Amino acid sequence: MSAEVDPGVGAGVVPGPEQEAADRESVSPARFDSSVDGPEATRENVGAPADTSADLTGGSAETAEGDEPELTAPQLRAAAETLGMLAAPTRLHLVWLLARHEYDVGSLARRTGASVAAVSQHLGKLRLAGLVAARREGRRQIYAVEDPHVLTLVEQIFEHIAPDGTLAPDPPLPRHPARGGSRPSDAT
């Protein structure tokens, strides 16, 4: 896949100065645990509190009702951190763009309307969280989303949200052949 360098502004909301300032605050290093610093910071430990013994589920990972296992505290913490990384509109826009093409920092800045410095800072956080990958091409860093789980998550988010910001209508339920082609709501 070759990197796309686009001088134009991409689709989507272009943040104003107020949004850029809010985004800069949201990527402040103070957001993450100060005990995690430098190269040893990974997707698993970014933002993790020093004491991970607290069980957020109120129980263990053993099965409760039925055969479904309970979520563990580390799973919940990691999922919350991942979703938190996507909570800033500029970061979400970057991930959406990188899920479709590879870009360098300058191209991403032009497409999102953010400064190169702000985009670079966002990309650093996204890389640290494992949401974005980078490779060197000559003197440029080229960024992309390569994780199929992240690709699916981003695709599902924007299938759920309509272009006007409202919830998109639900798609029709798939018909299961074992039920004679009827939908679950059709059975009475």
ABEGO torsion letter per residue (X at the ends): XBBBBBABBBBEBBBBAAAAAAAAAAABAAABBAABBEAABBAAABGBBABAABBAAGBBABBBBEABBBBBAAAAAAAAAAAAAAABAAAAAAAAAAAABBBBAAAAAAAAGBBAAAAAAAAAAAAAAGABBBBBBEABBBBBBABAAAAAAAAAAAAABBAAGBBBBBBBBBBBAAAGGBBAAABX
